Amino acid sequence: MLEHVLIGGDVLRATRLAAARNADPRPVRRYVLGRLALAAGRFEEASELLAEAWRHTEPGSAADVAEQLAWLHLVTGDRTAAAHWARLAIEQPIQGAVARPWDVLALGGAPGAGTPAGGLAAAVGHLACDEAGQACAVLKRAVAAAGLPQQRLLATALLAAAEHALARWDEAVAHAEGALAEATALGQRWLLPCLEAACVAPLAARGDHERALAHAMAAGTAARGMRHAMGERQAGLALALLGAGEVPAGEGDPFVPDPGPARIEALVADGRLEEAELALAAYGEGGSGVRARAERMRLAGLLMAARNVPTQAEERFAGALALVESGACPLEEARVLLDLGRLLRRTGRRRAAAERLGAARAIFERLGARPPAERCAHELEACGLEPPATVRLGLTPQELSTATLVAGGLTNRQIARELLISVKTVEYHIGKIYTKLGISSRVALTTKLAACARAS
């Protein structure tokens, strides 16, 4: 009975049943209680129980005990020990019915030979190679076939990460938040930091910054409460992705996109070009997939543009565009078009800029990426080829772009990053806007812009 409840994933019910069997002296009881403690986020208790279960283990359960010890070491931050126990589980002569130690090896950055072709570990490999489409196909089958809730929930979170990479943000949000709700209902607390963090990127991509930030903060709170080292790092990556923290040291994580590109863009926007160059050099050691190569070229173009070397910047953007314009990476294609359009406008080629910006906006709107689509609209209006809302308000194109972002709730630093100008310049524009419109607050500015939009 207890084993069936445990496999079903209801940690709370399984804990009550286990407590009623206190007199059971078999090693399997220590294994079950250790596994329940792990799922509930009580890692010290889990460590004691699983270590005791291993000391008295029987051949039929050795693989399962070793696998649980591998998961325990992975989430508490000891990847070397996690890999050791995972390999030990694989080496056992009798494999457990549900043991998946290959998943531990893959998530710990040490995939092993003999990895099953259709499981979570294989999907991690596809994501590492920038093969999000293949990862999606594998993970959909893995979610349907998963025997344990932890396998299904982790596979669903990875599916959300793969969908995010493919710019399928609505599907990604639904999968990530659905997995989070199910884990909460089942008492699978040890998965909560990972699942909270997996919600962040697709929400941010859709422009729901506030909700994304809430998930990132929740991931950190849950992880710290359990001393969940893996979860703390995932929360740190999620916050860095939102521009709310520094990028934590260490290797990447398959559940949270690399915040490195956003960090480089922020450094360029802040004028910290030497730091941006160092960060770009470090990021240059990353993935070899088409999207990753195009992204590195695009970031190099941004740096060249900031150094006022427009010819070299344009060459970098053109090279990036050649890699992705087939439609295989629509999000990165749109980003390149936007950055190239900005460069062309700033170098006086307004019509060519408008062509690139219009193409970028069409892709962003198709993907549901509201913030970059709005940036395209601002740039198009600055080209003088969009309806002149600036005339009605008496603002310059740059002032209108600034005003729109202020009304959207962005901070001065965030606006500086969006428009590739300094914070002091943003403050100067806001002062001019207030004077021209006869207002003195952000709330009044929001109201003024809304009234103008209704009148147009």
N, C-alpha and C positions, 0 to 999 in steps of 0.2 A: 504493500500500500504506500509506504513512505517513498520508495523508489519511483513509483508512478507519479506521485505528486511532485517530487523533485524534478523529474524530467519535464513535467508540465510547466515548470518555472514559477509556481506560486510559492515564493520564499516564505511568506508569513504563515501559510497553512502548513508547509513542510516543517517549519521551526516548531510549531505547536505539537505536531505529531512526534518529532524527534524528542522533545522535552518529556513526552509521556513514556519514552522508552529508556529512561535513565539507567535502568538496570542491565541493558544489553551490553555485554562485555566484548562483542566482536569488533575487530579493527574497522569493519565497514561502518560502524556507528561513528567512529572518529572521522572517517572520510566524509560521511554525509554531513555531520555537524560542521566540519571544516569548510566544506563547500557552501553550506548555508551561511556561515560567517563571512566568507569571501563575497558572496552575492549581496549580503547586507552591508558590506563596507566595513566590517570589523576585522581589519587586516591582522592585527596582533593575535587575536584569538584564532583566526584562521591559520596563521603560521604555526602556532603551537599544536593545534589539532591535526593539521595535515602532516606535520613532521612526525607526530606520534603515530599516525596512520601509516606512514611510510616505514617506520621502524618495525611495525608489526604486520606489514602488508602481506597479502597472499597473491600468488601468480595471476589470478583472474582479475584482480583490481589494481595491480601495480601501474598499468598504463594510465588509468584514470586518476590515480593519486598523483603521479608525476605530472600529468597535464595540469591539474589544479594548482600544483606548486609552481608550474611555469607561469600560469596566468597571474598568480599572486605576486611573483617577482617582477613581472612585466608592469603591472599597475603601480607597484611601489618603487619603480625606477631602477631596478637592477637587471638590465638587459642581458648581461653576461650569464647571470644565474638563471634567468628565464630561458635562454637558449640551451643551457645545460640540461635543465629539467625537461624541456620539450624534446630534445634529442634522446634523452633517457626514456621518455614515454614511447617514442617511435621504435626504440630498440627492444621493447618488451616482447616476449614470445607470444603473449596473448593480448591482443588489442581490445580495448574497451569498445562497447557498442557505439559510443558517442564521442570518443576522443578525437580531437582535431588539433594536435600540437603543432601542425604545420602553420596554422593561423597565428600562433604565438611567435613562431620564427619570422613570419612575414611582417607582422606588426612591429616586431622588435628590430627590424632591419637586417635580419640574418636568414633569408630564405634558404631552405635546405633542398638537397636533391630528392627527387621522388615526390615533389609537391603535387597533390591531386589537381587534375586539369580543370575541374569545375567548381572549385570552392572559393572561399574568401581569400585564401592565400594567393591563388592564381589572379584574382581580381586586383589585389594589392600590386602584384607585378605589372599588370596592364596599366594601372594608374601611374606607376613609377616611370613607365615608358611612354607616358602621354597618349595612351590608347583608351580614352574614356569610352568610346563606343563598344569596344570589346569587353571592357570592364562591366558596362551596363548589361550586356547580354548574359555574361557569366553570373552577375549578382541577382538578376531577376530569377534565374533558375535556382540559385542558391537560396534565395528567400523562400521560394515555393517548396523546396525540398528539405529545409533545415529541420533537424530533429529536436534540437534544444532551443529554448527561447533566446539564450544569449547569442547563439549562432544567427538566428533570424534577425535579432535586433541589430547586431553588429553589421550583418550583411545589408540591412536596410539603410543604416547610417552611411555605409560605404556607397550604396546605390545613390543616396542623396549627393554625396561628393562627386560621383561620376556624372550625375545629371547636371550639377552645377557647372562642371567643366564643359558640358555640352550646351550650356546656356538654357537648360530646361528648368527654370527657377521655380515655377509653380509646382512642378512635380517634386523637385528637390525639397522644397519647404514642406509639402504634404508628407513625404516619406520621413523626413527627419523629425518633424513634430509628432507624427503618428507613432514612431518608434519611442520617442521620449515619453509620450503619454502611456504607452503600454508598459514600458519599463517601470514607470512610477506605480502603476496599478499592481504590478506583480511583485513589487518590493525589491527589484533588481537595482539597488542603490549604487553598486559599484560601476554600473554603466552610465549613470546620469551625467557625469562631467563630459564624457565623450559625446553623448547624444545631445546635450545642450550645445556644445561647441559646434557640432555638425549643422546646427540650425543657422549659424551666424552668416556664413558666406552667401547663401542664396537670398536670405532676407536683405542683406546689405546690397546685393546686386539689384534687387527690385526697388531699392530706395527706402526700405523700411528700417532706417538706421536705429530708431529708438527700440524697436522690438529686437533687432539683432544685438544691440548692446545689452538688453535685459538678459538674453540667453548667455552671452559671454560672461556677464557678471555672475549669473547663476552657476555656470560651469566652475568658475573659480571658487565660489562659496562652497559648493558641494565637494570639490576636490580637497580644499583645505580642511573641511570638517572630517574627512576620512584619511588625511595624509596620503592622498592619492597623487603620487608624483607625476604619473603620466597625464592625469586629468589637469593638474596645475599647469603643465606645459601646454596642453591643448587650449586651456583658457587663455594663457598668455599669448599664444599665436592668434587666437580669435580676437583678442583686444587689439593686438598690433595690426591686424587686418583692418580694423575700424579706425586706426590712427589714434587709439586710446592707450597706447603703451609701447614699450620697446620690444623689438623682436627677441624672444628668448634664445639663448645659445643652444646648439645641438642640431641634430638632423631634423628633416621635415616630418610631417605627420600626414598619413593618407586621409584623415577625416577633415582636416582644415587646410585650405589652400595656402601656399607659401605667401606670407605677407611681404616678402622681399621687394617685389615690384612696386607695391604701394608705398613702401618705405623710401625707395629710390625716388619715386615721383615727388614725395613730400620733401625730400632733401633738395631736389632741384628747385621746387617751388619756393623753398626758404632761402635759396641762394647759397646753400652749403655744398658747393660743387665738388670740392675735394672729397668730402665724405661720401657724396653720391657716387663718385668715380670708384672709390674703394668698395662701396657696397655693390656696385655693378660688377666689378672684377670678381667679387666673391660669388655673386649670383651667376656669373658666367660659368661656374663649375657645375651648374645644375643639369637638368634633363636635356636629352638630345632629340626630343620629339620636335615636330614641325612647329607646334604652338610655342614651345619653350624657346626655340631658336628665333622665331619671329619676335617674341616678346623681348628678348635680349637686344635685338637690333633696334626695336622701337625705343627702348629705354636709352640706348646709345644715341639715337637721334635726338631725344629730348635733351640729353646732356650737351650734345653739340649745339643745339639751338640756344640753350642757356649760355653757352660760351660764345655766342654770336658768330658761329661758323655755319651759316645757313646752307651752303652748298653740300658740305659733308653731312649735315643733318638730313637734308632731303635725300641724299644717297642712301642713308641708313633706313629711312622710312620707305623708300622705294624697294629696297631689298626685302624688308619685312613684308611689304604688301605682296611682293611676288611669291612669297612662301605660302600666304594664306588666302589669296583672292579666289582660289578655286571653290571656296564655300565650305571647306572642311572645318575651319575654325572661325565661324562668323563673328564671335565676340571679339577676338583679337583683330580680325579684319576691320571691324568697325572702329576699334581703338586706334589702329594705325591711320585709318582715313581721317579720324578726328584730329589727331596730332599733326598729320601732314597738312590738313586744311588750315589749322591754326598757323602753321609756319608760312604757308602760302599767303594767308591774309596779312601777316605781319611783315612780309616782304613785298607787299603791294600788288600781289596777283589775285585780286578779289574774285574774278570770275572762275578761275581755276580752283580757288579755295572753296567757292560755293558749290562746285561740282562734287568735290571730295566730302564736304560737310553734309551735303544733301544725301549722298550715298550712305554716309555713316549714320545719319539720323534715321534713315529708312530701316537699316539693320537693327539699330537699338530699339526702335518702336516695335518692330516685328518680334524682338526678343522680350519685350516688356521691361527694358532697362530704362526706367524713367529719368534718373539723374543725368546719365550721359546724353540722352536724347535732348534734354533741356539745355545742356551745354552746347550741343550742336545748334540749337535754335538761337542761343545767344550769339554764337560766333557768326551764324548766317545773318543775323540782324546787323551785326557790326560790319559785315561786308557791304551793307547798304542795299541788299537784294531781297530783304524780307519786309513785310508791312511795317511802316515806321511808327511803332509805339513810342519811340524816343521823341518824336515830334509832339505828340499829344501831351507828354509829361514834361517836355523841355529838358530831357536828360541826354547825355552823350551815350553812344552804344555801350561803352565800358561802364558808365554809371548805371545804366539799365540792367546790365548783366549782374553787377554787384547788388543792386536793389532786389532783383529777383531771387538771388541766393539768400539775402538777408531775410526776405519774406518766407523763404523755404525753411528757415530755422537753423541755418548754418552759422557757426561761429566765425569770427574774423579770420582765424587761422585756417579754418576749413575753406573759406572763400578764397583766401590767398592761394591755397593749393589747387583749387578748381580753376582759377583764372591765371595761374602761373605769374603771380605778382607778389610783392611783399606785403606783410601785415600792415606796415605803415601806409602803403598805397591804398589798401582797403579802407583804413581809417580815414584817409584823406577823401576818398570817394564818398564814403558815408556822410561825412560832414558837408560836402557839396550837395549831396542828394537832399539832406534835411533842409538846407538853406533854400534850395530851388523849390521844394514842395511845401515849404512852410510848416514842417513837422519837427518833432523832437524825440521820437521813439520808434523802436522797431515795430511795435504794435500798430502805430499810426501808419507806418510805411506799408505794412501788410494790407491794411484796410484800403489805402490809396491805390495800390496795385490791383486789388480785387475789383474796386469800382471802375478802374480803367479797363479791365478785362471785360466786365459786363457791358460797358459802353461801346466796345469795339465790335 
